[in-house]
Amino acid sequence: MVDVFAAFTKSLRDLTRPEVLWQAIWPPLLALLLWLVVGFAWWSQGVALMARILPQLPWSGWEWVAQWAAAFLLLAACAALVYITAIMLVAVFALPRLINLVAARDYPDLGRHGENVFWGSLGNTLGAGAMFILGSLVLLPLLLIPGVLLVLPLFWSAWLNQRTFRFDALAEHATRKEMQGLLRANRQQFYVAGLGTAALAYLPLLNLLAPALTALVFVHLGLAALRRQRHEGGVEL
C-alpha cells in the first residue's frame, strides 16, 4: 500500500508539469467529442438496440419504463465507450511520451531492455479493450439492478486499468523474464492501483484526467518495482 500511495502522489505531482498535463487532457477530450458525434447521429438506433436487449415487460401501459431503461443503458454504454476510447488513446499514443518524461526525471538509472515493445503493447491494449467492450455489453442489463451501478463498473474498470497499464508501463524497460516476475510478485499492488484509479472516474474534474493519471500511477509503480527487483537481484540497473 505504501508503494501504491507513493505512485499516486508522484503522479499527481507530474500533472503539474505542462507537457504531462497536455498528454492527460487531449485523449479524453477527443474520445468525448467522438462519441458525442456518434451519439447524436445514431441515438434512435441505439435506443432501439438497447430496447431489444431488455426483457419484455408483461404489463401493458408500462412501455415508458422500458424506453427510459433503454435510454439509461445507452448512456451507460456511451460512458463506457468514452472511457475505453480514452484509455486506448492514452495507452497507444500518450503513454510512450509519458514514460519518457517520467523516466527522465525519476528513473534515469533504469536501462531499457524491452523486447518487441510496440507490437507487444499494441496487442495487449487491443486485447484488453476488446475484452472490456464485450464484457460491458454482457453486463449492461445488470446495471438496472439497484446498487449494481455503483459497484460493477468500478471493479470492471479496475480490471481494465491493471490489465492494460501493468504491461504497457513496463514494456520499454523490462525484459520478458523481468516482466513475468514483476507481474507475479506485484499482482495485488497492481489491482489495488487499478481499483484506486477506477474510482477517480467518479470524481468531477479528476475523471477527465483519470486515464492519463492511471497510466502515470502504473508507470511509477512498475518502474519502482523494476528498480527494486534489479537492485535486490544484483542486476545492473
C-alpha positions as CSV (number, residue, x, y, z in Angstrom):
1,M,0.0,0.0,0.0
2,V,2.9,2.3,0.7
3,D,4.2,1.8,-2.9
4,V,0.7,2.4,-4.3
5,F,0.3,5.6,-2.3
6,A,3.8,6.8,-3.4
7,A,2.8,6.2,-7.0
8,F,-0.4,8.2,-6.7
9,T,1.5,11.1,-5.0
10,K,4.2,11.2,-7.7
11,S,1.5,11.0,-10.5
12,L,-0.4,13.9,-9.1
13,R,2.8,15.9,-8.9
14,D,3.6,15.0,-12.5
15,L,0.3,16.5,-13.6
16,T,1.5,19.9,-12.6
17,R,4.0,19.8,-15.5
18,P,2.5,21.4,-18.6
19,E,3.9,18.8,-21.0
20,V,2.4,16.0,-18.9
21,L,-0.9,17.8,-18.4
22,W,-1.3,18.1,-22.2
23,Q,-0.9,14.4,-22.6
24,A,-3.5,13.9,-19.9
25,I,-6.1,16.3,-21.4
26,W,-6.3,15.6,-25.2
27,P,-7.2,11.8,-25.1
28,P,-10.4,12.2,-23.1
29,L,-11.5,15.3,-24.9
30,L,-11.0,13.6,-28.3
31,A,-12.9,10.5,-27.0
32,L,-15.8,12.6,-25.7
33,L,-16.1,14.5,-28.9
34,L,-16.0,11.4,-31.0
35,W,-18.8,9.6,-29.1
36,L,-20.9,12.8,-28.8
37,V,-21.0,13.0,-32.6
38,V,-21.8,9.3,-32.9
39,G,-24.4,9.5,-30.1
40,F,-26.2,12.4,-31.8
41,A,-26.1,10.7,-35.2
42,W,-27.3,7.2,-34.0
43,W,-29.3,8.0,-30.9
44,S,-32.6,6.5,-32.1
45,Q,-31.0,3.3,-33.4
46,G,-29.0,3.0,-30.2
47,V,-32.1,3.2,-28.0
48,A,-33.9,0.6,-30.2
49,L,-30.9,-1.7,-29.8
50,M,-30.9,-1.3,-26.0
51,A,-34.7,-2.0,-26.0
52,R,-34.1,-5.3,-27.7
53,I,-31.6,-6.2,-25.0
54,L,-34.0,-5.6,-22.2
55,P,-36.5,-8.3,-21.1
56,Q,-40.0,-7.5,-22.2
57,L,-42.4,-6.2,-19.5
58,P,-45.6,-8.3,-19.2
59,W,-47.8,-5.4,-18.2
60,S,-49.4,-3.1,-20.8
61,G,-49.1,0.6,-20.1
62,W,-45.5,0.3,-18.8
63,E,-43.8,0.7,-22.1
64,W,-42.4,4.1,-20.9
65,V,-40.4,2.2,-18.3
66,A,-38.7,0.2,-21.0
67,Q,-38.0,3.3,-23.0
68,W,-36.3,5.1,-20.1
69,A,-34.4,2.0,-19.2
70,A,-33.2,1.7,-22.8
71,A,-32.1,5.3,-22.8
72,F,-30.2,4.8,-19.5
73,L,-28.4,1.7,-20.8
74,L,-27.4,3.6,-24.0
75,L,-26.0,6.4,-21.9
76,A,-24.1,3.9,-19.8
77,A,-22.8,2.2,-22.9
78,C,-21.6,5.6,-24.3
79,A,-19.9,6.4,-21.0
80,A,-18.1,3.1,-21.1
81,L,-17.1,3.7,-24.8
82,V,-15.7,7.2,-23.9
83,Y,-13.7,5.7,-21.1
84,I,-12.3,2.8,-23.1
85,T,-11.5,5.1,-26.1
86,A,-9.6,7.5,-23.8
87,I,-7.7,4.6,-22.2
88,M,-6.8,3.3,-25.7
89,L,-5.6,6.7,-26.9
90,V,-3.5,7.1,-23.7
91,A,-2.1,3.6,-23.9
92,V,-1.1,3.8,-27.6
93,F,-0.3,7.4,-28.2
94,A,0.3,9.3,-24.9
95,L,1.9,6.6,-22.8
96,P,5.2,6.5,-24.7
97,R,5.7,10.2,-24.2
98,L,4.6,10.0,-20.5
99,I,7.1,7.2,-19.9
100,N,9.9,9.3,-21.4
101,L,9.0,12.3,-19.2
102,V,8.7,10.2,-16.0
103,A,11.7,8.0,-16.6
104,A,14.0,11.0,-17.4
105,R,13.0,12.7,-14.1
106,D,12.6,9.8,-11.6
107,Y,14.2,6.7,-13.1
108,P,17.2,7.9,-15.2
109,D,19.3,5.0,-14.0
110,L,17.0,2.3,-15.3
111,G,18.2,0.7,-18.6
112,R,15.6,0.0,-21.3
113,H,15.7,-3.7,-22.2
114,G,12.2,-4.1,-23.5
115,E,11.5,-6.7,-26.2
116,N,9.1,-6.2,-29.2
117,V,7.8,-3.1,-27.3
118,F,5.4,-1.5,-29.9
119,W,3.7,-4.7,-31.1
120,G,3.5,-6.2,-27.6
121,S,2.0,-3.1,-26.1
122,L,-0.4,-2.7,-29.0
123,G,-1.6,-6.3,-28.8
124,N,-2.0,-6.0,-25.0
125,T,-4.0,-2.8,-25.3
126,L,-6.3,-4.0,-28.1
127,G,-6.9,-7.4,-26.4
128,A,-7.8,-5.7,-23.1
129,G,-10.0,-3.2,-24.9
130,A,-11.9,-5.9,-26.8
131,M,-12.5,-8.0,-23.6
132,F,-13.7,-4.9,-21.8
133,I,-16.2,-3.9,-24.5
134,L,-17.6,-7.5,-24.8
135,G,-17.8,-7.8,-21.1
136,S,-19.6,-4.4,-20.8
137,L,-22.2,-5.4,-23.3
138,V,-22.9,-8.7,-21.5
139,L,-23.1,-6.9,-18.1
140,L,-25.3,-3.9,-19.3
141,P,-28.7,-5.3,-18.2
142,L,-27.3,-5.9,-14.7
143,L,-26.9,-2.1,-14.3
144,L,-30.7,-1.9,-13.9
145,I,-30.5,-3.8,-10.6
146,P,-30.4,-1.2,-7.7
147,G,-26.9,-0.6,-6.3
148,V,-25.1,-2.5,-9.1
149,L,-24.3,0.7,-10.9
150,L,-22.1,1.8,-8.0
151,V,-20.1,-1.4,-7.8
152,L,-19.9,-3.3,-11.1
153,P,-18.5,-0.6,-13.4
154,L,-15.9,0.2,-10.7
155,F,-14.5,-3.3,-10.5
156,W,-14.7,-3.9,-14.2
157,S,-12.8,-0.6,-14.9
158,A,-10.3,-1.7,-12.3
159,W,-9.7,-4.9,-14.2
160,L,-9.2,-2.9,-17.4
161,N,-6.8,-0.4,-15.8
162,Q,-4.5,-3.0,-14.4
163,R,-4.7,-5.4,-17.4
164,T,-3.8,-2.6,-19.8
165,F,-1.2,-0.5,-18.0
166,R,0.7,-3.0,-15.9
167,F,2.2,-4.4,-19.1
168,D,2.5,-1.1,-21.1
169,A,4.2,0.7,-18.2
170,L,7.0,-1.9,-18.1
171,A,7.3,-2.8,-21.8
172,E,10.1,-0.4,-22.7
173,H,12.3,-1.2,-19.7
174,A,11.7,-4.8,-18.6
175,T,12.8,-8.0,-20.3
176,R,10.2,-10.7,-20.8
177,K,11.6,-12.6,-17.8
178,E,11.6,-9.5,-15.6
179,M,8.1,-8.7,-16.7
180,Q,6.8,-12.1,-15.7
181,G,8.4,-11.9,-12.3
182,L,7.1,-8.4,-11.6
183,L,3.5,-9.4,-12.6
184,R,3.6,-12.4,-10.3
185,A,5.2,-10.6,-7.4
186,N,3.1,-7.4,-7.6
187,R,-0.3,-8.7,-8.7
188,Q,-2.1,-7.4,-5.6
189,Q,-0.5,-4.0,-5.8
190,F,-1.4,-3.6,-9.5
191,Y,-5.0,-4.5,-8.8
192,V,-5.2,-2.1,-5.9
193,A,-3.8,0.6,-8.2
194,G,-6.4,-0.3,-10.8
195,L,-9.2,0.0,-8.3
196,G,-8.0,3.3,-7.0
197,T,-7.6,4.8,-10.4
198,A,-11.0,3.4,-11.5
199,A,-12.6,5.3,-8.5
200,L,-11.2,8.5,-9.9
201,A,-13.7,8.3,-12.8
202,Y,-16.4,9.0,-10.2
203,L,-14.9,12.4,-9.1
204,P,-15.7,15.5,-11.0
205,L,-12.8,17.1,-12.9
206,L,-10.4,14.4,-11.9
207,N,-12.4,12.0,-14.1
208,L,-11.3,13.9,-17.1
209,L,-7.7,13.2,-16.2
210,A,-8.3,9.6,-14.9
211,P,-6.9,7.7,-18.0
212,A,-3.6,9.6,-18.0
213,L,-3.3,9.6,-14.2
214,T,-3.9,5.8,-14.3
215,A,-1.0,5.5,-16.8
216,L,1.2,7.6,-14.6
217,V,0.4,5.6,-11.5
218,F,1.3,2.3,-13.2
219,V,4.5,3.8,-14.7
220,H,5.7,4.8,-11.3
221,L,4.5,1.6,-9.6
222,G,6.0,-0.6,-12.3
223,L,9.4,1.2,-12.7
224,A,9.9,1.5,-9.0
225,A,9.3,-2.3,-8.7
226,L,11.6,-3.0,-11.6
227,R,14.4,-0.9,-10.0
228,R,13.9,-2.7,-6.7
229,Q,13.9,-6.1,-8.3
230,R,17.1,-5.4,-10.2
231,H,18.8,-4.0,-7.1
232,E,17.8,-7.0,-5.0
233,G,19.0,-9.4,-7.7
234,G,22.3,-7.6,-8.1
235,V,21.5,-6.7,-11.7
236,E,22.9,-3.6,-13.3
237,L,20.1,-1.1,-13.5
